[in-house]
Amino acid sequence: MTITKINAVSRASLKIKDVFYTFEFGAEVSVEPKDDIEKVKEDLWNECHSEVDKQIADVVASTKKSNE
């Protein structure tokens, strides 16, 4: 089997007071035969998780500001 693309999606849900939020980010990368597939997967997962973490941080910060 030859892998030519890798796709990853990260998703998290969070409840702040009585409101539920769902955050999601996905990405796809093309790979070449010379690429280290495990490293590409690790980097892609890290990117997806990082983006979801940023989305969560933005909403948490904005809800804190609105409560001040």
PDB file of N, CA, C, O and CB in Angstrom:
ATOM      1  N   MET A   1       0.848  -1.174   0.000  1.00  0.00           N
ATOM      2  CA  MET A   1       0.000   0.000   0.000  1.00  0.00           C
ATOM      3  C   MET A   1       0.893   1.237   0.000  1.00  0.00           C
ATOM      4  O   MET A   1       1.894   1.306   0.713  1.00  0.00           O
ATOM      5  CB  MET A   1      -0.965  -0.002   1.223  1.00  0.00           C
ATOM      6  N   THR A   2       0.508   2.196  -0.808  1.00  0.00           N
ATOM      7  CA  THR A   2       1.226   3.459  -0.865  1.00  0.00           C
ATOM      8  C   THR A   2       0.333   4.565  -0.325  1.00  0.00           C
ATOM      9  O   THR A   2      -0.775   4.775  -0.818  1.00  0.00           O
ATOM     10  CB  THR A   2       1.683   3.775  -2.310  1.00  0.00           C
ATOM     11  N   ILE A   3       0.813   5.261   0.677  1.00  0.00           N
ATOM     12  CA  ILE A   3       0.061   6.377   1.257  1.00  0.00           C
ATOM     13  C   ILE A   3       0.472   7.649   0.526  1.00  0.00           C
ATOM     14  O   ILE A   3       1.656   7.970   0.427  1.00  0.00           O
ATOM     15  CB  ILE A   3       0.318   6.504   2.805  1.00  0.00           C
ATOM     16  N   THR A   4      -0.529   8.370   0.014  1.00  0.00           N
ATOM     17  CA  THR A   4      -0.242   9.622  -0.694  1.00  0.00           C
ATOM     18  C   THR A   4      -0.791  10.842   0.031  1.00  0.00           C
ATOM     19  O   THR A   4      -0.325  11.959  -0.193  1.00  0.00           O
ATOM     20  CB  THR A   4      -0.815   9.567  -2.094  1.00  0.00           C
ATOM     21  N   LYS A   5      -1.788  10.636   0.906  1.00  0.00           N
ATOM     22  CA  LYS A   5      -2.378  11.731   1.681  1.00  0.00           C
ATOM     23  C   LYS A   5      -2.724  11.235   3.076  1.00  0.00           C
ATOM     24  O   LYS A   5      -3.042  10.063   3.282  1.00  0.00           O
ATOM     25  CB  LYS A   5      -3.640  12.299   0.976  1.00  0.00           C
ATOM     26  N   ILE A   6      -2.654  12.158   4.026  1.00  0.00           N
ATOM     27  CA  ILE A   6      -3.064  11.862   5.394  1.00  0.00           C
ATOM     28  C   ILE A   6      -4.016  12.968   5.836  1.00  0.00           C
ATOM     29  O   ILE A   6      -3.750  14.152   5.632  1.00  0.00           O
ATOM     30  CB  ILE A   6      -1.824  11.750   6.359  1.00  0.00           C
ATOM     31  N   ASN A   7      -5.120  12.567   6.439  1.00  0.00           N
ATOM     32  CA  ASN A   7      -6.146  13.496   6.883  1.00  0.00           C
ATOM     33  C   ASN A   7      -6.321  13.320   8.389  1.00  0.00           C
ATOM     34  O   ASN A   7      -6.336  12.192   8.883  1.00  0.00           O
ATOM     35  CB  ASN A   7      -7.496  13.265   6.122  1.00  0.00           C
ATOM     36  N   ALA A   8      -6.452  14.425   9.121  1.00  0.00           N
ATOM     37  CA  ALA A   8      -6.692  14.363  10.562  1.00  0.00           C
ATOM     38  C   ALA A   8      -7.732  15.409  10.950  1.00  0.00           C
ATOM     39  O   ALA A   8      -7.787  16.494  10.371  1.00  0.00           O
ATOM     40  CB  ALA A   8      -5.372  14.580  11.355  1.00  0.00           C
ATOM     41  N   VAL A   9      -8.548  15.068  11.932  1.00  0.00           N
ATOM     42  CA  VAL A   9      -9.545  15.998  12.458  1.00  0.00           C
ATOM     43  C   VAL A   9      -9.496  15.916  13.980  1.00  0.00           C
ATOM     44  O   VAL A   9      -9.513  14.829  14.557  1.00  0.00           O
ATOM     45  CB  VAL A   9     -10.987  15.671  11.913  1.00  0.00           C
ATOM     46  N   SER A  10      -9.435  17.069  14.612  1.00  0.00           N
ATOM     47  CA  SER A  10      -9.472  17.141  16.065  1.00  0.00           C
ATOM     48  C   SER A  10     -10.761  17.849  16.461  1.00  0.00           C
ATOM     49  O   SER A  10     -11.158  18.831  15.834  1.00  0.00           O
ATOM     50  CB  SER A  10      -8.214  17.881  16.637  1.00  0.00           C
ATOM     51  N   ARG A  11     -11.407  17.344  17.500  1.00  0.00           N
ATOM     52  CA  ARG A  11     -12.673  17.931  17.951  1.00  0.00           C
ATOM     53  C   ARG A  11     -12.733  17.847  19.467  1.00  0.00           C
ATOM     54  O   ARG A  11     -12.291  16.869  20.070  1.00  0.00           O
ATOM     55  CB  ARG A  11     -13.900  17.207  17.305  1.00  0.00           C
ATOM     56  N   ALA A  12     -13.287  18.885  20.068  1.00  0.00           N
ATOM     57  CA  ALA A  12     -13.495  18.893  21.520  1.00  0.00           C
ATOM     58  C   ALA A  12     -14.782  19.640  21.816  1.00  0.00           C
ATOM     59  O   ALA A  12     -15.149  20.580  21.111  1.00  0.00           O
ATOM     60  CB  ALA A  12     -12.287  19.548  22.270  1.00  0.00           C
ATOM     61  N   SER A  13     -15.458  19.209  22.862  1.00  0.00           N
ATOM     62  CA  SER A  13     -16.666  19.894  23.317  1.00  0.00           C
ATOM     63  C   SER A  13     -16.435  20.378  24.740  1.00  0.00           C
ATOM     64  O   SER A  13     -15.678  19.789  25.511  1.00  0.00           O
ATOM     65  CB  SER A  13     -17.917  18.959  23.239  1.00  0.00           C
ATOM     66  N   LEU A  14     -17.115  21.469  25.055  1.00  0.00           N
ATOM     67  CA  LEU A  14     -16.896  22.129  26.334  1.00  0.00           C
ATOM     68  C   LEU A  14     -18.185  22.809  26.767  1.00  0.00           C
ATOM     69  O   LEU A  14     -18.902  23.377  25.944  1.00  0.00           O
ATOM     70  CB  LEU A  14     -15.734  23.152  26.243  1.00  0.00           C
ATOM     71  N   LYS A  15     -18.474  22.752  28.048  1.00  0.00           N
ATOM     72  CA  LYS A  15     -19.654  23.434  28.577  1.00  0.00           C
ATOM     73  C   LYS A  15     -19.184  24.580  29.458  1.00  0.00           C
ATOM     74  O   LYS A  15     -18.430  24.385  30.411  1.00  0.00           O
ATOM     75  CB  LYS A  15     -20.575  22.451  29.375  1.00  0.00           C
ATOM     76  N   ILE A  16     -19.648  25.783  29.119  1.00  0.00           N
ATOM     77  CA  ILE A  16     -19.362  26.964  29.932  1.00  0.00           C
ATOM     78  C   ILE A  16     -20.710  27.475  30.411  1.00  0.00           C
ATOM     79  O   ILE A  16     -21.554  27.881  29.613  1.00  0.00           O
ATOM     80  CB  ILE A  16     -18.558  28.076  29.122  1.00  0.00           C
ATOM     81  N   LYS A  17     -20.899  27.452  31.715  1.00  0.00           N
ATOM     82  CA  LYS A  17     -22.205  27.740  32.326  1.00  0.00           C
ATOM     83  C   LYS A  17     -23.217  26.788  31.721  1.00  0.00           C
ATOM     84  O   LYS A  17     -23.064  25.575  31.864  1.00  0.00           O
ATOM     85  CB  LYS A  17     -22.638  29.240  32.106  1.00  0.00           C
ATOM     86  N   ASP A  18     -24.239  27.285  31.054  1.00  0.00           N
ATOM     87  CA  ASP A  18     -25.266  26.404  30.481  1.00  0.00           C
ATOM     88  C   ASP A  18     -25.154  26.272  28.970  1.00  0.00           C
ATOM     89  O   ASP A  18     -26.094  25.818  28.318  1.00  0.00           O
ATOM     90  CB  ASP A  18     -26.641  26.916  30.837  1.00  0.00           C
ATOM     91  N   VAL A  19     -24.025  26.661  28.409  1.00  0.00           N
ATOM     92  CA  VAL A  19     -23.856  26.645  26.951  1.00  0.00           C
ATOM     93  C   VAL A  19     -22.788  25.622  26.568  1.00  0.00           C
ATOM     94  O   VAL A  19     -21.686  25.612  27.118  1.00  0.00           O
ATOM     95  CB  VAL A  19     -23.474  28.059  26.420  1.00  0.00           C
ATOM     96  N   PHE A  20     -23.138  24.774  25.621  1.00  0.00           N
ATOM     97  CA  PHE A  20     -22.177  23.802  25.093  1.00  0.00           C
ATOM     98  C   PHE A  20     -21.531  24.359  23.834  1.00  0.00           C
ATOM     99  O   PHE A  20     -22.207  24.954  22.995  1.00  0.00           O
ATOM    100  CB  PHE A  20     -22.866  22.442  24.795  1.00  0.00           C
ATOM    101  N   TYR A  21     -20.231  24.168  23.701  1.00  0.00           N
ATOM    102  CA  TYR A  21     -19.477  24.591  22.525  1.00  0.00           C
ATOM    103  C   TYR A  21     -18.761  23.368  21.963  1.00  0.00           C
ATOM    104  O   TYR A  21     -18.272  22.523  22.711  1.00  0.00           O
ATOM    105  CB  TYR A  21     -18.460  25.735  22.874  1.00  0.00           C
ATOM    106  N   THR A  22     -18.708  23.287  20.648  1.00  0.00           N
ATOM    107  CA  THR A  22     -17.920  22.244  19.991  1.00  0.00           C
ATOM    108  C   THR A  22     -16.928  22.920  19.064  1.00  0.00           C
ATOM    109  O   THR A  22     -17.279  23.821  18.302  1.00  0.00           O
ATOM    110  CB  THR A  22     -18.830  21.239  19.206  1.00  0.00           C
ATOM    111  N   PHE A  23     -15.710  22.479  19.140  1.00  0.00           N
ATOM    112  CA  PHE A  23     -14.622  23.060  18.354  1.00  0.00           C
ATOM    113  C   PHE A  23     -14.044  21.966  17.478  1.00  0.00           C
ATOM    114  O   PHE A  23     -13.925  20.815  17.899  1.00  0.00           O
ATOM    115  CB  PHE A  23     -13.518  23.691  19.271  1.00  0.00           C
ATOM    116  N   GLU A  24     -13.684  22.333  16.256  1.00  0.00           N
ATOM    117  CA  GLU A  24     -13.165  21.327  15.333  1.00  0.00           C
ATOM    118  C   GLU A  24     -12.197  21.964  14.348  1.00  0.00           C
ATOM    119  O   GLU A  24     -12.384  23.100  13.913  1.00  0.00           O
ATOM    120  CB  GLU A  24     -14.314  20.634  14.580  1.00  0.00           C
ATOM    121  N   PHE A  25     -11.163  21.213  14.008  1.00  0.00           N
ATOM    122  CA  PHE A  25     -10.227  21.624  12.975  1.00  0.00           C
ATOM    123  C   PHE A  25      -9.729  20.372  12.274  1.00  0.00           C
ATOM    124  O   PHE A  25      -9.401  19.375  12.917  1.00  0.00           O
ATOM    125  CB  PHE A  25      -9.042  22.452  13.571  1.00  0.00           C
ATOM    126  N   GLY A  26      -9.675  20.432  10.963  1.00  0.00           N
ATOM    127  CA  GLY A  26      -9.171  19.310  10.181  1.00  0.00           C
ATOM    128  C   GLY A  26      -8.198  19.793   9.128  1.00  0.00           C
ATOM    129  O   GLY A  26      -8.260  20.941   8.686  1.00  0.00           O
ATOM    130  N   ALA A  27      -7.315  18.924   8.736  1.00  0.00           N
ATOM    131  CA  ALA A  27      -6.336  19.251   7.705  1.00  0.00           C
ATOM    132  C   ALA A  27      -5.928  17.976   6.970  1.00  0.00           C
ATOM    133  O   ALA A  27      -6.035  16.870   7.501  1.00  0.00           O
ATOM    134  CB  ALA A  27      -5.093  19.952   8.323  1.00  0.00           C
ATOM    135  N   GLU A  28      -5.468  18.156   5.763  1.00  0.00           N
ATOM    136  CA  GLU A  28      -4.986  17.051   4.944  1.00  0.00           C
ATOM    137  C   GLU A  28      -3.645  17.446   4.353  1.00  0.00           C
ATOM    138  O   GLU A  28      -3.467  18.578   3.904  1.00  0.00           O
ATOM    139  CB  GLU A  28      -6.006  16.682   3.825  1.00  0.00           C
ATOM    140  N   VAL A  29      -2.713  16.524   4.352  1.00  0.00           N
ATOM    141  CA  VAL A  29      -1.407  16.773   3.752  1.00  0.00           C
ATOM    142  C   VAL A  29      -1.090  15.668   2.747  1.00  0.00           C
ATOM    143  O   VAL A  29      -1.473  14.511   2.920  1.00  0.00           O
ATOM    144  CB  VAL A  29      -0.305  16.859   4.841  1.00  0.00           C
ATOM    145  N   SER A  30      -0.390  16.058   1.713  1.00  0.00           N
ATOM    146  CA  SER A  30       0.118  15.086   0.743  1.00  0.00           C
ATOM    147  C   SER A  30       1.485  14.626   1.213  1.00  0.00           C
ATOM    148  O   SER A  30       2.255  15.407   1.772  1.00  0.00           O
ATOM    149  CB  SER A  30       0.194  15.693  -0.699  1.00  0.00           C
ATOM    150  N   VAL A  31       1.778  13.365   0.986  1.00  0.00           N
ATOM    151  CA  VAL A  31       3.072  12.832   1.382  1.00  0.00           C
ATOM    152  C   VAL A  31       3.784  12.239   0.174  1.00  0.00           C
ATOM    153  O   VAL A  31       3.169  11.768  -0.783  1.00  0.00           O
ATOM    154  CB  VAL A  31       2.911  11.775   2.487  1.00  0.00           C
ATOM    155  N   GLU A  32       5.079  12.286   0.262  1.00  0.00           N
ATOM    156  CA  GLU A  32       5.942  11.719  -0.768  1.00  0.00           C
ATOM    157  C   GLU A  32       6.526  10.407  -0.245  1.00  0.00           C
ATOM    158  O   GLU A  32       6.597  10.204   0.967  1.00  0.00           O
ATOM    159  CB  GLU A  32       7.077  12.721  -1.168  1.00  0.00           C
ATOM    160  N   PRO A  33       6.938   9.529  -1.134  1.00  0.00           N
ATOM    161  CA  PRO A  33       7.514   8.258  -0.679  1.00  0.00           C
ATOM    162  C   PRO A  33       8.710   8.418   0.274  1.00  0.00           C
ATOM    163  O   PRO A  33       8.961   7.551   1.111  1.00  0.00           O
ATOM    164  CB  PRO A  33       7.943   7.453  -1.876  1.00  0.00           C
ATOM    165  N   LYS A  34       9.435   9.520   0.144  1.00  0.00           N
ATOM    166  CA  LYS A  34      10.613   9.749   0.988  1.00  0.00           C
ATOM    167  C   LYS A  34      10.264  10.265   2.377  1.00  0.00           C
ATOM    168  O   LYS A  34      11.118  10.270   3.265  1.00  0.00           O
ATOM    169  CB  LYS A  34      11.540  10.726   0.317  1.00  0.00           C
ATOM    170  N   ASP A  35       9.012  10.702   2.582  1.00  0.00           N
ATOM    171  CA  ASP A  35       8.602  11.274   3.859  1.00  0.00           C
ATOM    172  C   ASP A  35       8.533  10.206   4.951  1.00  0.00           C
ATOM    173  O   ASP A  35       8.221   9.044   4.693  1.00  0.00           O
ATOM    174  CB  ASP A  35       7.247  11.966   3.716  1.00  0.00           C
ATOM    175  N   ASP A  36       8.832  10.633   6.168  1.00  0.00           N
ATOM    176  CA  ASP A  36       8.668   9.792   7.358  1.00  0.00           C
ATOM    177  C   ASP A  36       7.195   9.881   7.762  1.00  0.00           C
ATOM    178  O   ASP A  36       6.776  10.865   8.372  1.00  0.00           O
ATOM    179  CB  ASP A  36       9.632  10.249   8.545  1.00  0.00           C
ATOM    180  N   ILE A  37       6.419   8.865   7.425  1.00  0.00           N
ATOM    181  CA  ILE A  37       4.972   8.883   7.620  1.00  0.00           C
ATOM    182  C   ILE A  37       4.613   9.120   9.087  1.00  0.00           C
ATOM    183  O   ILE A  37       3.694   9.889   9.371  1.00  0.00           O
ATOM    184  CB  ILE A  37       4.356   7.569   7.134  1.00  0.00           C
ATOM    185  N   GLU A  38       5.300   8.492  10.006  1.00  0.00           N
ATOM    186  CA  GLU A  38       5.000   8.677  11.426  1.00  0.00           C
ATOM    187  C   GLU A  38       5.231  10.125  11.860  1.00  0.00           C
ATOM    188  O   GLU A  38       4.456  10.666  12.648  1.00  0.00           O
ATOM    189  CB  GLU A  38       5.857   7.733  12.277  1.00  0.00           C
ATOM    190  N   LYS A  39       6.275  10.743  11.358  1.00  0.00           N
ATOM    191  CA  LYS A  39       6.563  12.150  11.685  1.00  0.00           C
ATOM    192  C   LYS A  39       5.504  13.061  11.076  1.00  0.00           C
ATOM    193  O   LYS A  39       5.061  14.009  11.725  1.00  0.00           O
ATOM    194  CB  LYS A  39       7.972  12.557  11.178  1.00  0.00           C
ATOM    195  N   VAL A  40       5.092  12.790   9.845  1.00  0.00           N
ATOM    196  CA  VAL A  40       4.052  13.582   9.188  1.00  0.00           C
ATOM    197  C   VAL A  40       2.750  13.475   9.990  1.00  0.00           C
ATOM    198  O   VAL A  40       2.086  14.483  10.229  1.00  0.00           O
ATOM    199  CB  VAL A  40       3.837  13.105   7.716  1.00  0.00           C
ATOM    200  N   LYS A  41       2.386  12.259  10.403  1.00  0.00           N
ATOM    201  CA  LYS A  41       1.160  12.074  11.196  1.00  0.00           C
ATOM    202  C   LYS A  41       1.249  12.824  12.521  1.00  0.00           C
ATOM    203  O   LYS A  41       0.298  13.497  12.919  1.00  0.00           O
ATOM    204  CB  LYS A  41       0.906  10.576  11.457  1.00  0.00           C
ATOM    205  N   GLU A  42       2.372  12.714  13.196  1.00  0.00           N
ATOM    206  CA  GLU A  42       2.544  13.400  14.477  1.00  0.00           C
ATOM    207  C   GLU A  42       2.420  14.917  14.308  1.00  0.00           C
ATOM    208  O   GLU A  42       1.739  15.576  15.093  1.00  0.00           O
ATOM    209  CB  GLU A  42       3.909  13.046  15.094  1.00  0.00           C
ATOM    210  N   ASP A  43       3.072  15.466  13.291  1.00  0.00           N
ATOM    211  CA  ASP A  43       3.005  16.909  13.045  1.00  0.00           C
ATOM    212  C   ASP A  43       1.587  17.352  12.698  1.00  0.00           C
ATOM    213  O   ASP A  43       1.139  18.410  13.141  1.00  0.00           O
ATOM    214  CB  ASP A  43       3.963  17.299  11.917  1.00  0.00           C
ATOM    215  N   LEU A  44       0.884  16.550  11.913  1.00  0.00           N
ATOM    216  CA  LEU A  44      -0.479  16.881  11.519  1.00  0.00           C
ATOM    217  C   LEU A  44      -1.404  16.852  12.743  1.00  0.00           C
ATOM    218  O   LEU A  44      -2.207  17.766  12.929  1.00  0.00           O
ATOM    219  CB  LEU A  44      -0.982  15.900  10.434  1.00  0.00           C
ATOM    220  N   TRP A  45      -1.297  15.815  13.571  1.00  0.00           N
ATOM    221  CA  TRP A  45      -2.109  15.764  14.782  1.00  0.00           C
ATOM    222  C   TRP A  45      -1.813  16.946  15.692  1.00  0.00           C
ATOM    223  O   TRP A  45      -2.732  17.562  16.232  1.00  0.00           O
ATOM    224  CB  TRP A  45      -1.869  14.455  15.529  1.00  0.00           C
ATOM    225  N   ASN A  46      -0.538  17.266  15.865  1.00  0.00           N
ATOM    226  CA  ASN A  46      -0.171  18.397  16.715  1.00  0.00           C
ATOM    227  C   ASN A  46      -0.777  19.694  16.191  1.00  0.00           C
ATOM    228  O   ASN A  46      -1.253  20.516  16.974  1.00  0.00           O
ATOM    229  CB  ASN A  46       1.353  18.526  16.806  1.00  0.00           C
ATOM    230  N   GLU A  47      -0.762  19.882  14.890  1.00  0.00           N
ATOM    231  CA  GLU A  47      -1.345  21.087  14.279  1.00  0.00           C
ATOM    232  C   GLU A  47      -2.854  21.139  14.532  1.00  0.00           C
ATOM    233  O   GLU A  47      -3.380  22.178  14.928  1.00  0.00           O
ATOM    234  CB  GLU A  47      -1.056  21.120  12.753  1.00  0.00           C
ATOM    235  N   CYS A  48      -3.537  20.044  14.309  1.00  0.00           N
ATOM    236  CA  CYS A  48      -4.994  20.009  14.515  1.00  0.00           C
ATOM    237  C   CYS A  48      -5.355  20.255  15.972  1.00  0.00           C
ATOM    238  O   CYS A  48      -6.246  21.054  16.261  1.00  0.00           O
ATOM    239  CB  CYS A  48      -5.568  18.660  14.060  1.00  0.00           C
ATOM    240  N   HIS A  49      -4.675  19.582  16.894  1.00  0.00           N
ATOM    241  CA  HIS A  49      -4.958  19.779  18.320  1.00  0.00           C
ATOM    242  C   HIS A  49      -4.648  21.217  18.748  1.00  0.00           C
ATOM    243  O   HIS A  49      -5.385  21.802  19.543  1.00  0.00           O
ATOM    244  CB  HIS A  49      -4.141  18.786  19.172  1.00  0.00           C
ATOM    245  N   SER A  50      -3.569  21.777  18.227  1.00  0.00           N
ATOM    246  CA  SER A  50      -3.188  23.154  18.556  1.00  0.00           C
ATOM    247  C   SER A  50      -4.257  24.147  18.107  1.00  0.00           C
ATOM    248  O   SER A  50      -4.579  25.086  18.835  1.00  0.00           O
ATOM    249  CB  SER A  50      -1.844  23.504  17.908  1.00  0.00           C
ATOM    250  N   GLU A  51      -4.797  23.945  16.928  1.00  0.00           N
ATOM    251  CA  GLU A  51      -5.841  24.839  16.425  1.00  0.00           C
ATOM    252  C   GLU A  51      -7.100  24.756  17.285  1.00  0.00           C
ATOM    253  O   GLU A  51      -7.715  25.781  17.578  1.00  0.00           O
ATOM    254  CB  GLU A  51      -6.177  24.500  14.969  1.00  0.00           C
ATOM    255  N   VAL A  52      -7.487  23.558  17.689  1.00  0.00           N
ATOM    256  CA  VAL A  52      -8.659  23.404  18.560  1.00  0.00           C
ATOM    257  C   VAL A  52      -8.383  24.057  19.919  1.00  0.00           C
ATOM    258  O   VAL A  52      -9.259  24.717  20.478  1.00  0.00           O
ATOM    259  CB  VAL A  52      -9.021  21.895  18.742  1.00  0.00           C
ATOM    260  N   ASP A  53      -7.183  23.878  20.446  1.00  0.00           N
ATOM    261  CA  ASP A  53      -6.820  24.521  21.715  1.00  0.00           C
ATOM    262  C   ASP A  53      -6.937  26.042  21.612  1.00  0.00           C
ATOM    263  O   ASP A  53      -7.407  26.691  22.546  1.00  0.00           O
ATOM    264  CB  ASP A  53      -5.388  24.129  22.125  1.00  0.00           C
ATOM    265  N   LYS A  54      -6.511  26.613  20.478  1.00  0.00           N
ATOM    266  CA  LYS A  54      -6.618  28.063  20.272  1.00  0.00           C
ATOM    267  C   LYS A  54      -8.082  28.497  20.224  1.00  0.00           C
ATOM    268  O   LYS A  54      -8.443  29.521  20.804  1.00  0.00           O
ATOM    269  CB  LYS A  54      -5.900  28.481  18.973  1.00  0.00           C
ATOM    270  N   GLN A  55      -8.918  27.732  19.541  1.00  0.00           N
ATOM    271  CA  GLN A  55     -10.341  28.060  19.467  1.00  0.00           C
ATOM    272  C   GLN A  55     -10.958  28.063  20.867  1.00  0.00           C
ATOM    273  O   GLN A  55     -11.720  28.964  21.218  1.00  0.00           O
ATOM    274  CB  GLN A  55     -11.085  27.057  18.551  1.00  0.00           C
ATOM    275  N   ILE A  56     -10.624  27.056  21.652  1.00  0.00           N
ATOM    276  CA  ILE A  56     -11.151  26.970  23.018  1.00  0.00           C
ATOM    277  C   ILE A  56     -10.675  28.164  23.841  1.00  0.00           C
ATOM    278  O   ILE A  56     -11.467  28.790  24.545  1.00  0.00           O
ATOM    279  CB  ILE A  56     -10.716  25.644  23.690  1.00  0.00           C
ATOM    280  N   ALA A  57      -9.402  28.475  23.756  1.00  0.00           N
ATOM    281  CA  ALA A  57      -8.851  29.601  24.519  1.00  0.00           C
ATOM    282  C   ALA A  57      -9.542  30.906  24.144  1.00  0.00           C
ATOM    283  O   ALA A  57      -9.809  31.732  25.017  1.00  0.00           O
ATOM    284  CB  ALA A  57      -7.339  29.723  24.281  1.00  0.00           C
ATOM    285  N   ASP A  58      -9.837  31.105  22.860  1.00  0.00           N
ATOM    286  CA  ASP A  58     -10.518  32.320  22.418  1.00  0.00           C
ATOM    287  C   ASP A  58     -11.909  32.431  23.022  1.00  0.00           C
ATOM    288  O   ASP A  58     -12.298  33.503  23.485  1.00  0.00           O
ATOM    289  CB  ASP A  58     -10.609  32.352  20.900  1.00  0.00           C
ATOM    290  N   VAL A  59     -12.661  31.340  23.024  1.00  0.00           N
ATOM    291  CA  VAL A  59     -14.023  31.369  23.573  1.00  0.00           C
ATOM    292  C   VAL A  59     -13.984  31.543  25.090  1.00  0.00           C
ATOM    293  O   VAL A  59     -14.776  32.305  25.644  1.00  0.00           O
ATOM    294  CB  VAL A  59     -14.788  30.075  23.203  1.00  0.00           C
ATOM    295  N   VAL A  60     -13.084  30.854  25.755  1.00  0.00           N
ATOM    296  CA  VAL A  60     -12.982  30.995  27.209  1.00  0.00           C
ATOM    297  C   VAL A  60     -12.630  32.441  27.562  1.00  0.00           C
ATOM    298  O   VAL A  60     -13.211  33.015  28.484  1.00  0.00           O
ATOM    299  CB  VAL A  60     -11.918  30.017  27.787  1.00  0.00           C
ATOM    300  N   ALA A  61     -11.689  33.025  26.839  1.00  0.00           N
ATOM    301  CA  ALA A  61     -11.309  34.416  27.095  1.00  0.00           C
ATOM    302  C   ALA A  61     -12.466  35.372  26.833  1.00  0.00           C
ATOM    303  O   ALA A  61     -12.679  36.311  27.599  1.00  0.00           O
ATOM    304  CB  ALA A  61     -10.113  34.804  26.233  1.00  0.00           C
ATOM    305  N   SER A  62     -13.209  35.142  25.762  1.00  0.00           N
ATOM    306  CA  SER A  62     -14.310  36.056  25.453  1.00  0.00           C
ATOM    307  C   SER A  62     -15.459  35.919  26.450  1.00  0.00           C
ATOM    308  O   SER A  62     -16.136  36.903  26.746  1.00  0.00           O
ATOM    309  CB  SER A  62     -14.821  35.804  24.038  1.00  0.00           C
ATOM    310  N   THR A  63     -15.689  34.710  26.974  1.00  0.00           N
ATOM    311  CA  THR A  63     -16.747  34.560  27.972  1.00  0.00           C
ATOM    312  C   THR A  63     -16.329  35.173  29.303  1.00  0.00           C
ATOM    313  O   THR A  63     -17.173  35.676  30.044  1.00  0.00           O
ATOM    314  CB  THR A  63     -17.103  33.080  28.162  1.00  0.00           C
ATOM    315  N   LYS A  64     -15.042  35.138  29.612  1.00  0.00           N
ATOM    316  CA  LYS A  64     -14.568  35.782  30.840  1.00  0.00           C
ATOM    317  C   LYS A  64     -14.732  37.301  30.732  1.00  0.00           C
ATOM    318  O   LYS A  64     -15.136  37.958  31.692  1.00  0.00           O
ATOM    319  CB  LYS A  64     -13.084  35.414  31.116  1.00  0.00           C
ATOM    320  N   LYS A  65     -14.415  37.850  29.560  1.00  0.00           N
ATOM    321  CA  LYS A  65     -14.529  39.295  29.351  1.00  0.00           C
ATOM    322  C   LYS A  65     -15.993  39.734  29.457  1.00  0.00           C
ATOM    323  O   LYS A  65     -16.288  40.782  30.031  1.00  0.00           O
ATOM    324  CB  LYS A  65     -13.944  39.694  27.971  1.00  0.00           C
ATOM    325  N   SER A  66     -16.899  38.941  28.908  1.00  0.00           N
ATOM    326  CA  SER A  66     -18.304  39.319  28.934  1.00  0.00           C
ATOM    327  C   SER A  66     -18.905  39.214  30.334  1.00  0.00           C
ATOM    328  O   SER A  66     -19.956  39.794  30.606  1.00  0.00           O
ATOM    329  CB  SER A  66     -19.088  38.452  27.974  1.00  0.00           C
ATOM    330  N   ASN A  67     -18.243  38.480  31.214  1.00  0.00           N
ATOM    331  CA  ASN A  67     -18.725  38.334  32.596  1.00  0.00           C
ATOM    332  C   ASN A  67     -18.138  39.373  33.546  1.00  0.00           C
ATOM    333  O   ASN A  67     -18.528  39.449  34.711  1.00  0.00           O
ATOM    334  CB  ASN A  67     -18.399  36.951  33.110  1.00  0.00           C
ATOM    335  N   GLU A  68     -17.206  40.166  33.045  1.00  0.00           N
ATOM    336  CA  GLU A  68     -16.556  41.171  33.919  1.00  0.00           C
ATOM    337  C   GLU A  68     -17.405  42.398  34.046  1.00  0.00           C
ATOM    338  O   GLU A  68     -17.025  43.344  34.736  1.00  0.00           O
ATOM    339  CB  GLU A  68     -15.177  41.559  33.386  1.00  0.00           C
TER     340      GLU A  68
END
